[in-house]
Amino acid sequence: MPDANQRRPRRGVIRTKPVDFREQFIRLGWDTVDHYSTSWKVVARWLDEEGRAAVKADRKAFRQLQGLEHRFTTIIDATPSVMAVSSARAIGRLIADVGTTIRQRPA
């Protein structure tokens, strides 16, 4: 008879990290728990496997980029249409450059 203080071995299969986990976590944050229909403990394990600090840094950069997009969209909506077109092109190039930099960062 096993000792009452001993834990039973875990039964079942440990869920492997999805291929697109890094991109989804950068985009969704902790909402990936709902996206993958799993628990926060599993997502935390996947973060550790992926490299928590690097993923969190990329998530932070993504959120900052979203904030910039929102600010520039607000500015463009408030400016005359002639200026808005040239501003929109410049902002589009800026966002594309930042997005490329985030994707090129090593895992």
N, CA, C and O atoms as CSV, one atom per row, in Angstrom:
chain,resi,resn,atom,element,x,y,z
A,1,MET,N,N,0.845,-1.187,0.000
A,1,MET,CA,C,0.000,0.000,0.000
A,1,MET,C,C,0.891,1.252,0.000
A,1,MET,O,O,1.798,1.360,0.826
A,2,PRO,N,N,0.639,2.207,-0.928
A,2,PRO,CA,C,1.483,3.393,-1.015
A,2,PRO,C,C,1.289,4.305,0.192
A,2,PRO,O,O,0.223,4.347,0.808
A,3,ASP,N,N,2.354,5.028,0.504
A,3,ASP,CA,C,2.309,5.990,1.599
A,3,ASP,C,C,1.327,7.107,1.236
A,3,ASP,O,O,1.238,7.486,0.068
A,4,ALA,N,N,0.597,7.633,2.203
A,4,ALA,CA,C,-0.416,8.667,1.960
A,4,ALA,C,C,0.209,9.969,1.463
A,4,ALA,O,O,-0.462,10.765,0.807
A,5,ASN,N,N,1.486,10.192,1.770
A,5,ASN,CA,C,2.144,11.435,1.361
A,5,ASN,C,C,2.745,11.370,-0.038
A,5,ASN,O,O,3.170,12.392,-0.576
A,6,GLN,N,N,2.784,10.198,-0.622
A,6,GLN,CA,C,3.340,10.067,-1.966
A,6,GLN,C,C,2.309,10.473,-3.011
A,6,GLN,O,O,1.122,10.172,-2.889
A,7,ARG,N,N,2.785,11.154,-4.027
A,7,ARG,CA,C,1.900,11.527,-5.128
A,7,ARG,C,C,1.835,10.388,-6.130
A,7,ARG,O,O,2.812,9.673,-6.356
A,8,ARG,N,N,0.699,10.243,-6.705
A,8,ARG,CA,C,0.562,9.261,-7.772
A,8,ARG,C,C,1.236,9.796,-9.017
A,8,ARG,O,O,1.208,11.002,-9.259
A,9,PRO,N,N,1.842,8.930,-9.813
A,9,PRO,CA,C,2.435,9.408,-11.062
A,9,PRO,C,C,1.351,9.981,-11.968
A,9,PRO,O,O,0.221,9.494,-12.000
A,10,ARG,N,N,1.715,11.008,-12.689
A,10,ARG,CA,C,0.760,11.653,-13.578
A,10,ARG,C,C,0.400,10.722,-14.724
A,10,ARG,O,O,1.259,10.083,-15.331
A,11,ARG,N,N,-0.862,10.667,-14.993
A,11,ARG,CA,C,-1.327,9.860,-16.119
A,11,ARG,C,C,-1.680,10.785,-17.266
A,11,ARG,O,O,-2.119,11.915,-17.052
A,12,GLY,N,N,-1.492,10.314,-18.450
A,12,GLY,CA,C,-1.835,11.111,-19.620
A,12,GLY,C,C,-0.590,11.588,-20.339
A,12,GLY,O,O,0.542,11.305,-19.945
A,13,VAL,N,N,-0.840,12.307,-21.385
A,13,VAL,CA,C,0.226,12.771,-22.247
A,13,VAL,C,C,0.440,14.268,-22.009
A,13,VAL,O,O,-0.520,15.029,-21.893
A,14,ILE,N,N,1.697,14.678,-21.938
A,14,ILE,CA,C,2.003,16.093,-21.815
A,14,ILE,C,C,1.856,16.722,-23.196
A,14,ILE,O,O,2.446,16.258,-24.172
A,15,ARG,N,N,1.071,17.770,-23.262
A,15,ARG,CA,C,0.783,18.418,-24.542
A,15,ARG,C,C,2.031,19.145,-25.049
A,15,ARG,O,O,2.665,19.907,-24.320
A,16,THR,N,N,2.359,18.895,-26.294
A,16,THR,CA,C,3.541,19.534,-26.886
A,16,THR,C,C,3.206,20.952,-27.325
A,16,THR,O,O,2.047,21.293,-27.561
A,17,LYS,N,N,4.241,21.762,-27.428
A,17,LYS,CA,C,4.090,23.161,-27.815
A,17,LYS,C,C,3.723,23.235,-29.292
A,17,LYS,O,O,4.391,22.616,-30.121
A,18,PRO,N,N,2.670,23.984,-29.642
A,18,PRO,CA,C,2.305,24.143,-31.051
A,18,PRO,C,C,3.396,24.878,-31.830
A,18,PRO,O,O,4.167,25.650,-31.260
A,19,VAL,N,N,3.447,24.633,-33.112
A,19,VAL,CA,C,4.458,25.235,-33.970
A,19,VAL,C,C,4.333,26.761,-33.984
A,19,VAL,O,O,5.343,27.466,-34.001
A,20,ASP,N,N,3.101,27.271,-33.976
A,20,ASP,CA,C,2.881,28.714,-34.069
A,20,ASP,C,C,2.709,29.388,-32.711
A,20,ASP,O,O,2.191,30.502,-32.642
A,21,PHE,N,N,3.135,28.728,-31.623
A,21,PHE,CA,C,2.914,29.275,-30.285
A,21,PHE,C,C,3.541,30.658,-30.119
A,21,PHE,O,O,2.898,31.567,-29.595
A,22,ARG,N,N,4.770,30.824,-30.553
A,22,ARG,CA,C,5.472,32.106,-30.364
A,22,ARG,C,C,4.694,33.262,-31.010
A,22,ARG,O,O,4.474,34.292,-30.373
A,23,GLU,N,N,4.285,33.095,-32.252
A,23,GLU,CA,C,3.549,34.142,-32.954
A,23,GLU,C,C,2.207,34.423,-32.279
A,23,GLU,O,O,1.802,35.576,-32.136
A,24,GLN,N,N,1.526,33.356,-31.867
A,24,GLN,CA,C,0.225,33.539,-31.219
A,24,GLN,C,C,0.365,34.230,-29.866
A,24,GLN,O,O,-0.453,35.083,-29.521
A,25,PHE,N,N,1.396,33.869,-29.095
A,25,PHE,CA,C,1.576,34.515,-27.793
A,25,PHE,C,C,1.941,35.985,-27.974
A,25,PHE,O,O,1.472,36.834,-27.217
A,26,ILE,N,N,2.764,36.292,-28.957
A,26,ILE,CA,C,3.122,37.691,-29.205
A,26,ILE,C,C,1.870,38.480,-29.577
A,26,ILE,O,O,1.710,39.622,-29.148
A,27,ARG,N,N,1.005,37.896,-30.351
A,27,ARG,CA,C,-0.211,38.575,-30.797
A,27,ARG,C,C,-1.291,38.625,-29.721
A,27,ARG,O,O,-1.938,39.657,-29.543
A,28,LEU,N,N,-1.496,37.505,-28.993
A,28,LEU,CA,C,-2.626,37.394,-28.071
A,28,LEU,C,C,-2.262,37.521,-26.592
A,28,LEU,O,O,-3.135,37.804,-25.771
A,29,GLY,N,N,-1.008,37.321,-26.241
A,29,GLY,CA,C,-0.637,37.327,-24.822
A,29,GLY,C,C,-1.213,36.103,-24.121
A,29,GLY,O,O,-1.242,35.007,-24.682
A,30,TRP,N,N,-1.668,36.302,-22.894
A,30,TRP,CA,C,-2.197,35.171,-22.117
A,30,TRP,C,C,-3.540,34.674,-22.624
A,30,TRP,O,O,-4.041,33.667,-22.125
A,31,ASP,N,N,-4.137,35.345,-23.597
A,31,ASP,CA,C,-5.360,34.829,-24.223
A,31,ASP,C,C,-5.079,33.568,-25.029
A,31,ASP,O,O,-6.007,32.918,-25.510
A,32,THR,N,N,-3.797,33.217,-25.180
A,32,THR,CA,C,-3.470,31.959,-25.853
A,32,THR,C,C,-4.004,30.767,-25.056
A,32,THR,O,O,-4.194,29.684,-25.610
A,33,VAL,N,N,-4.245,30.964,-23.763
A,33,VAL,CA,C,-4.858,29.904,-22.950
A,33,VAL,C,C,-6.189,29.517,-23.578
A,33,VAL,O,O,-6.468,28.332,-23.760
A,34,ASP,N,N,-7.016,30.509,-23.911
A,34,ASP,CA,C,-8.305,30.240,-24.553
A,34,ASP,C,C,-8.124,29.800,-26.002
A,34,ASP,O,O,-8.845,28.927,-26.486
A,35,HIS,N,N,-7.168,30.401,-26.686
A,35,HIS,CA,C,-6.942,30.079,-28.099
A,35,HIS,C,C,-6.624,28.591,-28.280
A,35,HIS,O,O,-7.130,27.946,-29.198
A,36,TYR,N,N,-5.781,28.058,-27.394
A,36,TYR,CA,C,-5.401,26.645,-27.497
A,36,TYR,C,C,-6.234,25.730,-26.590
A,36,TYR,O,O,-5.982,24.527,-26.530
A,37,SER,N,N,-7.207,26.284,-25.895
A,37,SER,CA,C,-8.062,25.509,-24.977
A,37,SER,C,C,-7.221,24.675,-24.028
A,37,SER,O,O,-7.356,23.453,-23.959
A,38,THR,N,N,-6.354,25.354,-23.303
A,38,THR,CA,C,-5.470,24.665,-22.364
A,38,THR,C,C,-5.403,25.469,-21.073
A,38,THR,O,O,-6.116,26.462,-20.928
A,39,SER,N,N,-4.568,25.060,-20.149
A,39,SER,CA,C,-4.456,25.759,-18.869
A,39,SER,C,C,-3.279,26.724,-18.890
A,39,SER,O,O,-2.395,26.622,-19.741
A,40,TRP,N,N,-3.274,27.656,-17.952
A,40,TRP,CA,C,-2.180,28.625,-17.874
A,40,TRP,C,C,-0.866,27.938,-17.535
A,40,TRP,O,O,0.204,28.427,-17.900
A,41,LYS,N,N,-0.939,26.797,-16.831
A,41,LYS,CA,C,0.284,26.068,-16.489
A,41,LYS,C,C,0.972,25.524,-17.746
A,41,LYS,O,O,2.198,25.531,-17.850
A,42,VAL,N,N,0.172,25.061,-18.680
A,42,VAL,CA,C,0.726,24.538,-19.935
A,42,VAL,C,C,1.344,25.681,-20.743
A,42,VAL,O,O,2.431,25.532,-21.300
A,43,VAL,N,N,0.652,26.822,-20.806
A,43,VAL,CA,C,1.190,27.973,-21.531
A,43,VAL,C,C,2.476,28.457,-20.867
A,43,VAL,O,O,3.417,28.843,-21.561
A,44,ALA,N,N,2.533,28.443,-19.534
A,44,ALA,CA,C,3.753,28.836,-18.831
A,44,ALA,C,C,4.904,27.889,-19.173
A,44,ALA,O,O,6.039,28.331,-19.349
A,45,ARG,N,N,4.619,26.606,-19.267
A,45,ARG,CA,C,5.660,25.634,-19.644
A,45,ARG,C,C,6.141,25.890,-21.066
A,45,ARG,O,O,7.339,25.838,-21.345
A,46,TRP,N,N,5.194,26.168,-21.964
A,46,TRP,CA,C,5.568,26.470,-23.350
A,46,TRP,C,C,6.424,27.734,-23.422
A,46,TRP,O,O,7.373,27.802,-24.203
A,47,LEU,N,N,6.084,28.737,-22.603
A,47,LEU,CA,C,6.890,29.962,-22.570
A,47,LEU,C,C,8.316,29.653,-22.138
A,47,LEU,O,O,9.271,30.175,-22.714
A,48,ASP,N,N,8.462,28.806,-21.127
A,48,ASP,CA,C,9.796,28.421,-20.675
A,48,ASP,C,C,10.561,27.687,-21.776
A,48,ASP,O,O,11.757,27.910,-21.966
A,49,GLU,N,N,9.863,26.816,-22.493
A,49,GLU,CA,C,10.501,26.079,-23.585
A,49,GLU,C,C,10.935,27.019,-24.712
A,49,GLU,O,O,11.978,26.812,-25.333
A,50,GLU,N,N,10.139,28.042,-24.969
A,50,GLU,CA,C,10.405,28.965,-26.073
A,50,GLU,C,C,11.445,30.024,-25.706
A,50,GLU,O,O,12.088,30.600,-26.583
A,51,GLY,N,N,11.604,30.272,-24.424
A,51,GLY,CA,C,12.499,31.339,-23.966
A,51,GLY,C,C,11.667,32.525,-23.510
A,51,GLY,O,O,11.379,33.435,-24.288
A,52,ARG,N,N,11.286,32.505,-22.248
A,52,ARG,CA,C,10.332,33.467,-21.706
A,52,ARG,C,C,10.752,34.924,-21.933
A,52,ARG,O,O,9.933,35.737,-22.362
A,53,ALA,N,N,11.996,35.258,-21.656
A,53,ALA,CA,C,12.448,36.652,-21.752
A,53,ALA,C,C,12.342,37.176,-23.186
A,53,ALA,O,O,11.892,38.300,-23.404
A,54,ALA,N,N,12.753,36.368,-24.157
A,54,ALA,CA,C,12.712,36.799,-25.553
A,54,ALA,C,C,11.272,36.966,-26.040
A,54,ALA,O,O,10.959,37.923,-26.748
A,55,VAL,N,N,10.406,36.042,-25.664
A,55,VAL,CA,C,9.003,36.130,-26.093
A,55,VAL,C,C,8.340,37.352,-25.459
A,55,VAL,O,O,7.596,38.074,-26.122
A,56,LYS,N,N,8.612,37.582,-24.177
A,56,LYS,CA,C,8.021,38.747,-23.510
A,56,LYS,C,C,8.535,40.052,-24.114
A,56,LYS,O,O,7.776,41.014,-24.227
A,57,ALA,N,N,9.807,40.101,-24.504
A,57,ALA,CA,C,10.352,41.303,-25.145
A,57,ALA,C,C,9.678,41.539,-26.498
A,57,ALA,O,O,9.353,42.676,-26.840
A,58,ASP,N,N,9.467,40.468,-27.265
A,58,ASP,CA,C,8.792,40.606,-28.555
A,58,ASP,C,C,7.328,41.010,-28.364
A,58,ASP,O,O,6.797,41.798,-29.147
A,59,ARG,N,N,6.680,40.479,-27.339
A,59,ARG,CA,C,5.292,40.854,-27.033
A,59,ARG,C,C,5.219,42.338,-26.680
A,59,ARG,O,O,4.307,43.041,-27.116
A,60,LYS,N,N,6.174,42.806,-25.896
A,60,LYS,CA,C,6.208,44.218,-25.516
A,60,LYS,C,C,6.383,45.097,-26.749
A,60,LYS,O,O,5.699,46.112,-26.887
A,61,ALA,N,N,7.288,44.720,-27.641
A,61,ALA,CA,C,7.505,45.488,-28.868
A,61,ALA,C,C,6.248,45.498,-29.730
A,61,ALA,O,O,5.907,46.522,-30.322
A,62,PHE,N,N,5.561,44.366,-29.801
A,62,PHE,CA,C,4.322,44.272,-30.575
A,62,PHE,C,C,3.264,45.205,-30.005
A,62,PHE,O,O,2.586,45.907,-30.755
A,63,ARG,N,N,3.118,45.216,-28.682
A,63,ARG,CA,C,2.123,46.081,-28.038
A,63,ARG,C,C,2.466,47.556,-28.251
A,63,ARG,O,O,1.571,48.376,-28.455
A,64,GLN,N,N,3.755,47.896,-28.206
A,64,GLN,CA,C,4.161,49.275,-28.463
A,64,GLN,C,C,3.839,49.667,-29.900
A,64,GLN,O,O,3.408,50.789,-30.169
A,65,LEU,N,N,4.053,48.732,-30.815
A,65,LEU,CA,C,3.727,48.978,-32.218
A,65,LEU,C,C,2.231,49.204,-32.394
A,65,LEU,O,O,1.822,50.068,-33.169
A,66,GLN,N,N,1.410,48.432,-31.681
A,66,GLN,CA,C,-0.039,48.626,-31.736
A,66,GLN,C,C,-0.412,50.019,-31.237
A,66,GLN,O,O,-1.289,50.675,-31.800
A,67,GLY,N,N,0.259,50.461,-30.180
A,67,GLY,CA,C,-0.003,51.799,-29.655
A,67,GLY,C,C,0.355,52.879,-30.659
A,67,GLY,O,O,-0.377,53.856,-30.818
A,68,LEU,N,N,1.500,52.698,-31.346
A,68,LEU,CA,C,1.890,53.655,-32.389
A,68,LEU,C,C,0.871,53.680,-33.525
A,68,LEU,O,O,0.494,54.750,-34.003
A,69,GLU,N,N,0.432,52.507,-33.954
A,69,GLU,CA,C,-0.566,52.446,-35.024
A,69,GLU,C,C,-1.827,53.197,-34.631
A,69,GLU,O,O,-2.407,53.925,-35.437
A,70,HIS,N,N,-2.244,53.015,-33.382
A,70,HIS,CA,C,-3.463,53.679,-32.902
A,70,HIS,C,C,-3.275,55.196,-32.881
A,70,HIS,O,O,-4.155,55.943,-33.309
A,71,ARG,N,N,-2.113,55.647,-32.377
A,71,ARG,CA,C,-1.851,57.090,-32.325
A,71,ARG,C,C,-1.812,57.702,-33.719
A,71,ARG,O,O,-2.412,58.749,-33.961
A,72,PHE,N,N,-1.100,57.042,-34.640
A,72,PHE,CA,C,-1.002,57.578,-35.991
A,72,PHE,C,C,-2.341,57.545,-36.711
A,72,PHE,O,O,-2.648,58.452,-37.484
A,73,THR,N,N,-3.130,56.528,-36.472
A,73,THR,CA,C,-4.462,56.460,-37.074
A,73,THR,C,C,-5.305,57.622,-36.584
A,73,THR,O,O,-6.037,58.233,-37.362
A,74,THR,N,N,-5.207,57.930,-35.301
A,74,THR,CA,C,-5.949,59.053,-34.744
A,74,THR,C,C,-5.494,60.361,-35.364
A,74,THR,O,O,-6.320,61.217,-35.683
A,75,ILE,N,N,-4.190,60.526,-35.538
A,75,ILE,CA,C,-3.654,61.749,-36.157
A,75,ILE,C,C,-4.118,61.863,-37.596
A,75,ILE,O,O,-4.531,62.937,-38.032
A,76,ILE,N,N,-4.053,60.767,-38.337
A,76,ILE,CA,C,-4.449,60.791,-39.747
A,76,ILE,C,C,-5.927,61.108,-39.889
A,76,ILE,O,O,-6.324,61.839,-40.797
A,77,ASP,N,N,-6.739,60.566,-39.002
A,77,ASP,CA,C,-8.174,60.839,-39.065
A,77,ASP,C,C,-8.478,62.319,-38.810
A,77,ASP,O,O,-9.498,62.829,-39.274
A,78,ALA,N,N,-7.605,63.004,-38.082
A,78,ALA,CA,C,-7.836,64.406,-37.744
A,78,ALA,C,C,-7.202,65.373,-38.743
A,78,ALA,O,O,-7.432,66.578,-38.635
A,79,THR,N,N,-6.410,64.894,-39.716
A,79,THR,CA,C,-5.718,65.777,-40.654
A,79,THR,C,C,-6.443,65.823,-41.989
A,79,THR,O,O,-7.230,64.932,-42.306
A,80,PRO,N,N,-6.177,66.863,-42.771
A,80,PRO,CA,C,-6.774,66.925,-44.108
A,80,PRO,C,C,-6.325,65.734,-44.970
A,80,PRO,O,O,-5.262,65.157,-44.743
A,81,SER,N,N,-7.140,65.384,-45.945
A,81,SER,CA,C,-6.911,64.169,-46.718
A,81,SER,C,C,-5.614,64.187,-47.524
A,81,SER,O,O,-5.005,63.129,-47.681
A,82,VAL,N,N,-5.157,65.328,-48.045
A,82,VAL,CA,C,-3.926,65.379,-48.833
A,82,VAL,C,C,-2.735,65.003,-47.961
A,82,VAL,O,O,-1.875,64.226,-48.372
A,83,MET,N,N,-2.693,65.554,-46.768
A,83,MET,CA,C,-1.595,65.245,-45.851
A,83,MET,C,C,-1.706,63.808,-45.345
A,83,MET,O,O,-0.692,63.153,-45.105
A,84,ALA,N,N,-2.918,63.327,-45.185
A,84,ALA,CA,C,-3.127,61.984,-44.646
A,84,ALA,C,C,-2.538,60.919,-45.556
A,84,ALA,O,O,-2.001,59.927,-45.061
A,85,VAL,N,N,-2.619,61.091,-46.863
A,85,VAL,CA,C,-2.110,60.089,-47.797
A,85,VAL,C,C,-0.599,59.957,-47.660
A,85,VAL,O,O,-0.090,58.840,-47.558
A,86,SER,N,N,0.129,61.069,-47.654
A,86,SER,CA,C,1.582,60.993,-47.530
A,86,SER,C,C,1.980,60.492,-46.144
A,86,SER,O,O,2.944,59.737,-46.011
A,87,SER,N,N,1.249,60.903,-45.118
A,87,SER,CA,C,1.537,60.426,-43.762
A,87,SER,C,C,1.282,58.930,-43.647
A,87,SER,O,O,2.044,58.207,-43.006
A,88,ALA,N,N,0.205,58.477,-44.274
A,88,ALA,CA,C,-0.132,57.055,-44.205
A,88,ALA,C,C,0.960,56.212,-44.853
A,88,ALA,O,O,1.299,55.145,-44.341
A,89,ARG,N,N,1.511,56.672,-45.965
A,89,ARG,CA,C,2.594,55.928,-46.616
A,89,ARG,C,C,3.825,55.862,-45.724
A,89,ARG,O,O,4.436,54.803,-45.577
A,90,ALA,N,N,4.189,56.992,-45.130
A,90,ALA,CA,C,5.365,57.038,-44.247
A,90,ALA,C,C,5.153,56.140,-43.032
A,90,ALA,O,O,6.065,55.422,-42.623
A,91,ILE,N,N,3.975,56.178,-42.466
A,91,ILE,CA,C,3.673,55.348,-41.289
A,91,ILE,C,C,3.678,53.875,-41.682
A,91,ILE,O,O,4.158,53.031,-40.925
A,92,GLY,N,N,3.149,53.567,-42.852
A,92,GLY,CA,C,3.158,52.185,-43.329
A,92,GLY,C,C,4.561,51.644,-43.469
A,92,GLY,O,O,4.830,50.500,-43.105
A,93,ARG,N,N,5.466,52.468,-43.998
A,93,ARG,CA,C,6.867,52.047,-44.124
A,93,ARG,C,C,7.498,51.847,-42.752
A,93,ARG,O,O,8.234,50.883,-42.542
A,94,LEU,N,N,7.213,52.753,-41.814
A,94,LEU,CA,C,7.750,52.642,-40.457
A,94,LEU,C,C,7.275,51.356,-39.794
A,94,LEU,O,O,8.068,50.636,-39.188
A,95,ILE,N,N,5.998,51.073,-39.908
A,95,ILE,CA,C,5.428,49.876,-39.287
A,95,ILE,C,C,6.003,48.622,-39.935
A,95,ILE,O,O,6.294,47.651,-39.237
A,96,ALA,N,N,6.171,48.621,-41.243
A,96,ALA,CA,C,6.748,47.463,-41.926
A,96,ALA,C,C,8.181,47.227,-41.473
A,96,ALA,O,O,8.592,46.083,-41.282
A,97,ASP,N,N,8.955,48.315,-41.297
A,97,ASP,CA,C,10.339,48.181,-40.838
A,97,ASP,C,C,10.403,47.606,-39.429
A,97,ASP,O,O,11.217,46.725,-39.152
A,98,VAL,N,N,9.551,48.100,-38.541
A,98,VAL,CA,C,9.547,47.597,-37.156
A,98,VAL,C,C,9.085,46.150,-37.124
A,98,VAL,O,O,9.664,45.335,-36.406
A,99,GLY,N,N,8.052,45.819,-37.889
A,99,GLY,CA,C,7.570,44.438,-37.942
A,99,GLY,C,C,8.626,43.489,-38.466
A,99,GLY,O,O,8.750,42.370,-37.969
A,100,THR,N,N,9.388,43.912,-39.460
A,100,THR,CA,C,10.466,43.085,-40.000
A,100,THR,C,C,11.534,42.876,-38.951
A,100,THR,O,O,12.069,41.775,-38.828
A,101,THR,N,N,11.856,43.911,-38.193
A,101,THR,CA,C,12.863,43.803,-37.138
A,101,THR,C,C,12.434,42.795,-36.083
A,101,THR,O,O,13.253,42.005,-35.613
A,102,ILE,N,N,11.164,42.811,-35.706
A,102,ILE,CA,C,10.667,41.872,-34.692
A,102,ILE,C,C,10.770,40.441,-35.211
A,102,ILE,O,O,11.189,39.550,-34.472
A,103,ARG,N,N,10.398,40.208,-36.462
A,103,ARG,CA,C,10.427,38.857,-37.019
A,103,ARG,C,C,11.839,38.344,-37.175
A,103,ARG,O,O,12.060,37.134,-37.117
A,104,GLN,N,N,12.816,39.240,-37.373
A,104,GLN,CA,C,14.205,38.811,-37.590
A,104,GLN,C,C,14.931,38.512,-36.287
A,104,GLN,O,O,16.022,37.943,-36.314
A,105,ARG,N,N,14.360,38.877,-35.156
A,105,ARG,CA,C,15.011,38.654,-33.879
A,105,ARG,C,C,15.170,37.166,-33.643
A,105,ARG,O,O,14.206,36.418,-33.806
A,106,PRO,N,N,16.367,36.706,-33.260
A,106,PRO,CA,C,16.574,35.269,-33.057
A,106,PRO,C,C,15.769,34.748,-31.888
A,106,PRO,O,O,15.535,35.465,-30.914
A,107,ALA,N,N,15.345,33.499,-31.985
A,107,ALA,CA,C,14.523,32.891,-30.931
A,107,ALA,C,C,15.354,32.560,-29.726
A,107,ALA,O,O,14.832,32.041,-28.739
